[in-house]
Amino acid sequence: MKRTLAFGGLVATAGLLASGLAAPAQASGDVASDALATNGIAAYATLAYWYNNEAANLIGATPYNVETKVVAKHISKGGPAPDSKPGIVPAIGDEKKAAAKSKNVNLPKTTGKVFFDGADGKPHWCSATSVQSAYKNLVATAGHCVYDTESNATTLDNWVFIPGYYQSKTPWGIYVGKQAFTHYDFDVYEDGDRNYAFVTVYNGLKFNHDGVIPYTEANPGRWKPVSYETYMKFPAEFRGSEFVCHVGKVYYVWEFEDAGALGANVGGQGLAYNQKVGSKPVFVFGYPSGSHPDGNYAYSGKTLKWSYGKTFAVQAPAIKGEELVGVKSSFTGEGALGSSWLVGYNNSRRLGYLNGVTIGVSDTDSNNRYDTSFSPYFDGELYGVYSAAKNLWSGSIAVPFESPAIPHATSSSAPPA
């Protein structure tokens, strides 16, 4: 369930984009952390959920649209103010390189979709991006795309990130979420000003559905023997499935191929916080889907899209968003939730600094077309949440079970025939 205790308040920030690393803001301690897949078997079951039945859940997932379309007000004066010095964290592979301006737009490899079960029990997706971290294993997205604000539970189930996802294709693997981090004010109060989340993920797993073959002694493929106890740890719906089976009293699971760390495969964006609103333009990258209020079906959600513009102060009281930032964008709400806002984006390296995540869209001129996307302002409070997540190890889950030397049941209880 949701926590009943919260600390700290809300102070927004401003400042100029630093040319190098600035003195980091102090972690505030206002961090909420919740487990996703806590061990290898849980992670494996999550993966099987998405790939079972010829990846039916992946293919059938729909864009998440929780509290995305709201009324937002453009604020001409005031808005976010600094809570500490401006700072940046360089992107993966960009630690010793100076930022450069770009004229053309090469789409980043870091962006993809996060998939999960919504409060309605159905599969959904949002946009997200890989970001810099010590073990190259961190994903940033909207808080709504990780924490269940509909049923007041904790985190959304079966959470995975797939960079470059397209029609069930996973070009760089699928990454199961391990641990989620957000601000207490979002976890407890659903504060729109703190609607962001960072998630550590396990090493990616590669999967070619045509590669799963029924087990035979002559052609075992990638089936690995496990004990009866391990077999019984899997959810009942996966026992006897495409990935977890038994032949008589001998039990097997399918071994996926380890794809390595997320950041090693697609890179990771840097992070910028306490930046002056409107001083630098941002690129917004995401997978918008659905129609405008006038019925115009603008985006399919199948391919990565971008918009570009300078930020400005926004308020959206309906979602407790008093100190937000906006950017002019025609992105529709469905699918755009979690889109990454990158400042200082470099075209050749496809890297920049994450400085926002889309939490909603609005029609500010009442012409039945969405014209503004908005994000929490990235300040020292956000840096504190990021700091709590950035140095945590995840590791591999390609073989999340023991592999006995002699493949037979080891339980003293009688296993099924």
C-alpha positions in Angstrom: 0.0 0.0 0.0 1.0 3.6 -0.2 3.1 5.1 2.5 1.4 7.2 5.2 4.5 9.3 6.0 6.1 12.0 3.9 9.0 14.5 4.5 10.0 17.8 3.0 8.2 20.2 0.8 8.5 21.6 -2.6 11.1 24.1 -3.8 11.7 24.5 -7.6 14.9 25.8 -9.2 16.6 27.8 -11.9 20.0 28.6 -13.2 22.2 28.5 -16.3 23.2 25.2 -17.9 26.8 24.5 -16.7 29.4 23.8 -19.3 30.8 21.1 -17.1 29.9 19.3 -13.8 28.6 21.7 -11.2 28.5 21.2 -7.5 25.7 18.6 -7.0 22.6 19.3 -4.9 22.4 17.4 -1.7 20.0 14.4 -1.6 17.0 15.5 0.5 16.1 12.2 1.9 12.6 12.6 0.4 12.9 9.4 -1.6 10.4 6.5 -1.9 11.7 3.2 -3.0 9.8 0.1 -3.9 10.8 -3.3 -5.3 9.7 -4.5 -8.7 11.1 -8.0 -9.5 13.1 -8.8 -6.4 14.8 -11.9 -7.6 15.7 -13.9 -10.6 12.6 -16.1 -10.6 10.3 -13.1 -10.3 12.1 -11.4 -13.1 12.0 -14.5 -15.2 8.2 -14.8 -14.6 7.8 -11.1 -15.6 9.6 -11.8 -18.9 7.6 -14.9 -19.5 4.4 -12.9 -19.0 5.3 -10.7 -22.0 6.6 -13.4 -24.3 4.1 -16.2 -23.5 1.5 -17.1 -26.2 3.6 -15.6 -29.0 4.1 -12.3 -27.2 0.4 -11.7 -27.0 0.7 -9.2 -24.1 3.4 -7.2 -25.8 1.5 -7.0 -29.1 -1.8 -6.2 -27.4 -0.5 -3.6 -25.0 -2.2 -0.2 -25.3 -0.8 3.3 -24.4 -1.3 4.4 -20.8 -3.5 7.4 -20.5 -3.9 8.0 -16.8 -4.5 11.7 -15.9 -2.6 12.7 -19.1 -5.0 15.3 -20.6 -5.5 18.2 -18.2 -6.0 21.9 -18.2 -2.7 23.8 -18.0 -2.1 27.5 -17.6 0.8 29.3 -19.1 2.4 31.5 -16.4 4.1 34.6 -17.8 5.8 35.6 -14.6 7.2 33.8 -11.6 7.4 30.0 -11.9 10.2 27.8 -10.7 13.0 29.3 -8.6 16.4 27.8 -7.6 16.9 25.6 -4.6 20.6 25.1 -5.2 23.3 25.5 -7.8 22.7 24.3 -11.4 24.3 21.0 -12.2 24.6 18.3 -14.8 25.6 14.6 -15.0 27.2 13.7 -18.3 25.8 11.0 -20.6 27.3 7.6 -20.9 30.4 7.9 -23.1 30.2 11.6 -23.0 31.9 12.2 -19.6 34.9 14.0 -21.1 33.4 15.6 -24.1 32.0 19.2 -24.4 28.4 19.7 -25.5 27.8 20.8 -29.1 24.8 22.2 -30.9 23.0 20.1 -33.4 21.1 21.2 -36.5 19.6 17.9 -37.7 17.9 15.3 -35.5 19.2 11.8 -35.3 16.8 9.9 -33.0 18.4 8.6 -29.7 18.9 4.9 -29.2 18.2 5.4 -25.5 14.5 6.0 -25.9 12.0 3.1 -25.8 8.8 1.9 -24.2 8.1 0.6 -20.7 5.4 -2.1 -20.4 3.4 -3.0 -17.4 0.0 -4.1 -16.1 -2.2 -1.1 -15.4 -4.7 -0.8 -12.5 -7.3 -2.3 -14.8 -5.2 -5.5 -15.0 -4.5 -5.0 -18.7 -1.1 -4.5 -20.5 -0.1 -0.9 -21.2 3.0 1.1 -22.2 4.6 4.5 -21.7 7.7 6.2 -23.1 11.0 6.2 -21.2 14.8 6.6 -21.7 18.0 5.2 -20.4 20.1 7.6 -18.3 23.6 7.7 -16.9 24.3 5.5 -13.8 27.3 3.7 -12.2 26.3 0.3 -13.6 24.5 1.5 -16.8 21.2 0.1 -15.6 18.9 3.1 -15.0 15.6 4.2 -16.7 13.8 7.5 -16.3 10.1 8.0 -16.9 7.0 9.6 -15.5 6.0 8.5 -12.0 2.6 7.4 -13.3 4.4 4.8 -15.5 5.8 3.1 -12.4 3.5 3.8 -9.4 -0.1 2.8 -9.4 -2.1 5.9 -8.6 -5.4 4.4 -9.7 -5.8 1.5 -7.2 -3.6 3.2 -4.6 -1.3 0.2 -4.6 2.5 0.6 -4.8 4.1 -0.2 -8.2 2.6 -1.4 -11.4 3.1 -5.1 -12.1 5.3 -6.9 -14.7 7.4 -3.8 -15.4 9.9 -3.9 -18.3 11.8 -1.5 -20.5 12.4 -2.1 -24.2 14.5 0.4 -26.1 13.7 0.7 -29.7 10.6 -1.4 -29.4 8.6 -1.9 -32.6 5.8 -4.5 -33.2 7.1 -7.0 -30.7 10.7 -6.6 -31.9 13.3 -6.0 -29.2 16.5 -5.0 -31.0 18.6 -4.5 -27.9 16.8 -6.9 -25.6 14.2 -6.6 -22.9 15.1 -5.2 -19.4 13.1 -6.2 -16.3 12.7 -3.6 -13.6 14.3 -4.4 -10.3 13.7 -1.3 -8.0 11.8 1.9 -8.4 12.5 5.3 -6.9 10.4 8.5 -6.8 9.8 11.4 -4.4 7.7 10.8 -1.3 5.4 13.6 -2.3 4.4 11.7 -5.4 4.3 8.3 -3.7 2.0 9.6 -0.9 0.2 12.7 -2.3 0.4 12.1 -6.1 2.0 15.6 -6.4 2.3 16.5 -10.0 5.4 18.6 -9.3 7.2 15.3 -8.3 5.7 13.0 -11.0 9.0 11.3 -12.1 10.6 8.0 -11.4 14.0 6.2 -11.9 14.1 2.4 -12.2 17.1 0.1 -12.0 16.8 -2.8 -14.5 18.5 -6.1 -14.7 20.8 -6.9 -17.7 18.8 -7.3 -20.9 17.7 -10.6 -22.3 17.6 -11.5 -25.9 14.8 -13.6 -27.3 13.9 -15.0 -30.7 10.5 -16.6 -30.4 11.2 -19.0 -33.2 14.1 -20.3 -31.1 11.9 -21.9 -28.4 11.6 -25.6 -29.3 9.8 -28.4 -27.4 12.2 -30.3 -25.1 13.7 -33.6 -26.4 16.8 -35.5 -25.2 18.1 -35.5 -28.8 17.6 -31.7 -29.2 17.5 -30.0 -25.7 18.1 -26.5 -27.2 18.5 -23.9 -24.4 16.4 -25.9 -21.9 18.1 -26.1 -18.5 17.3 -28.7 -15.8 16.0 -27.4 -12.4 14.7 -29.0 -9.2 11.1 -29.5 -8.4 11.3 -26.8 -5.8 12.4 -24.3 -8.4 9.8 -25.4 -10.8 7.1 -24.8 -8.2 8.3 -21.3 -7.4 7.1 -20.2 -10.8 3.5 -18.9 -11.0 1.1 -21.7 -11.8 0.1 -20.2 -15.2 3.7 -20.6 -16.4 4.3 -24.2 -15.3 3.9 -26.3 -18.4 4.1 -23.2 -20.6 6.5 -22.3 -23.4 9.2 -21.5 -21.0 8.8 -23.7 -17.9 8.0 -27.4 -18.5 8.6 -30.9 -17.2 9.0 -34.3 -18.9 7.9 -36.9 -16.4 9.6 -36.0 -13.2 12.4 -33.9 -14.8 11.9 -30.1 -14.8 13.2 -27.5 -17.2 13.2 -23.8 -17.9 14.2 -22.0 -21.0 17.5 -20.1 -20.8 17.4 -16.7 -22.3 20.6 -15.0 -23.7 22.1 -12.3 -21.6 22.1 -9.0 -23.7 24.3 -7.1 -21.2 23.8 -3.8 -19.4 21.3 -1.3 -20.8 23.7 1.6 -21.1 26.4 -0.6 -22.7 23.9 -1.4 -25.5 22.1 1.9 -26.1 24.0 4.5 -24.1 22.4 6.7 -21.4 21.4 10.3 -21.4 23.0 12.8 -18.9 21.0 14.7 -16.4 20.5 18.5 -16.0 18.8 20.1 -13.0 18.3 23.6 -11.6 18.4 25.0 -15.1 16.8 28.4 -16.0 13.4 28.0 -17.5 13.4 29.1 -21.1 17.1 29.6 -21.4 17.7 26.5 -23.6 15.5 24.7 -26.1 14.7 21.1 -25.4 14.0 18.1 -27.7 11.1 15.9 -26.6 11.4 12.3 -27.7 8.5 9.8 -27.2 5.9 7.6 -28.7 2.7 9.7 -28.9 -0.5 7.9 -29.9 -4.1 8.6 -30.4 -6.1 11.6 -31.4 -6.6 15.3 -30.7 -9.9 16.4 -29.1 -11.2 17.3 -32.6 -10.8 13.7 -33.6 -7.7 14.1 -35.7 -5.7 10.9 -35.3 -2.2 12.4 -35.4 0.1 9.6 -34.1 0.1 5.8 -34.2 2.5 5.2 -31.3 4.5 2.8 -33.3 7.5 5.0 -34.1 9.6 7.4 -32.1 8.7 11.1 -32.7 10.2 14.4 -31.6 9.2 18.0 -30.9 11.4 21.0 -30.1 11.1 24.3 -28.3 11.9 26.5 -25.3 10.4 25.8 -21.9 8.1 28.1 -20.0 6.4 28.0 -16.6 3.1 26.1 -16.4 0.5 25.3 -13.7 -2.0 22.4 -13.7 -3.9 22.5 -10.3 -5.9 19.4 -11.2 -2.9 17.2 -10.8 -1.3 19.3 -8.0 1.1 20.8 -10.5 1.9 24.3 -9.2 5.5 24.6 -10.5 5.7 22.8 -13.8 7.5 23.6 -17.1 5.9 23.4 -20.5 6.9 23.3 -24.1 4.9 23.8 -27.3 4.2 20.4 -28.8 1.5 18.7 -30.8 2.1 15.4 -29.0 -1.2 13.7 -28.0 -1.5 12.4 -24.5 -1.7 8.6 -25.1 1.8 7.1 -25.3 3.5 10.4 -24.7 3.5 10.0 -21.0 7.2 9.5 -19.9 8.7 11.1 -23.0 12.2 12.4 -22.4 13.1 16.1 -22.6 16.7 16.6 -23.6 18.6 19.8 -23.4 22.0 20.3 -25.1 21.2 17.4 -27.5 24.2 16.5 -29.7 23.2 15.1 -33.1 26.3 13.0 -33.8 26.4 11.3 -30.4 22.6 11.3 -30.0 23.2 12.3 -26.4 22.1 15.2 -24.2 20.9 16.0 -20.7 17.6 14.8 -19.5 15.8 17.8 -18.2 12.1 16.7 -18.0 9.6 13.9 -18.6 6.2 14.4 -20.0 3.4 13.9 -17.5 0.6 15.5 -19.4 -0.6 17.4 -22.5 -3.0 20.3 -22.8 -5.0 22.4 -25.3 -4.2 25.8 -24.0 -5.9 27.9 -26.7 -9.1 25.9 -26.8 -9.0 25.0 -30.4 -9.4 21.2 -29.8 -5.8 20.5 -30.6 -3.2 19.6 -28.0 -0.4 22.3 -28.2 1.6 21.9 -24.9 3.4 19.1 -23.2 4.4 19.6 -19.6 6.9 18.1 -17.1 7.9 18.5 -13.5 10.7 21.0 -13.0 14.0 19.2 -12.5 15.6 20.6 -9.3 17.7 19.5 -6.4 14.8 17.3 -5.1 14.9 15.3 -8.3 18.6 15.0 -8.1 18.2 13.5 -4.7 15.9 10.8 -6.1 18.3 10.1 -8.9 21.2 9.9 -6.5 19.4 7.2 -4.5 19.1 5.0 -7.6 22.3 5.7 -9.6 24.8 3.5 -7.8 22.8 0.3 -7.3 23.8 -3.0 -9.0 21.3 -5.2 -10.8 23.2 -8.0 -12.6 22.1 -10.8 -14.9 19.0 -12.9 -14.8 19.6 -15.1 -17.8 19.8 -18.2 -15.6 17.9 -17.2 -12.4 17.8 -20.8 -11.1 20.1 -23.6 -10.1 21.1 -26.2 -12.7 21.6 -29.6 -11.0 24.3 -31.9 -12.3 21.8 -34.7 -12.4 18.5 -33.5 -13.9 15.8 -35.0 -11.6 13.5 -33.8 -8.9 15.1 -33.3 -5.5 12.0 -32.7 -3.4 11.1 -35.2 -0.7 7.5 -34.5 -1.6 5.9 -36.3 -4.5 6.1 -34.2 -7.7 3.5 -34.5 -10.4 4.0 -37.2 -12.9 
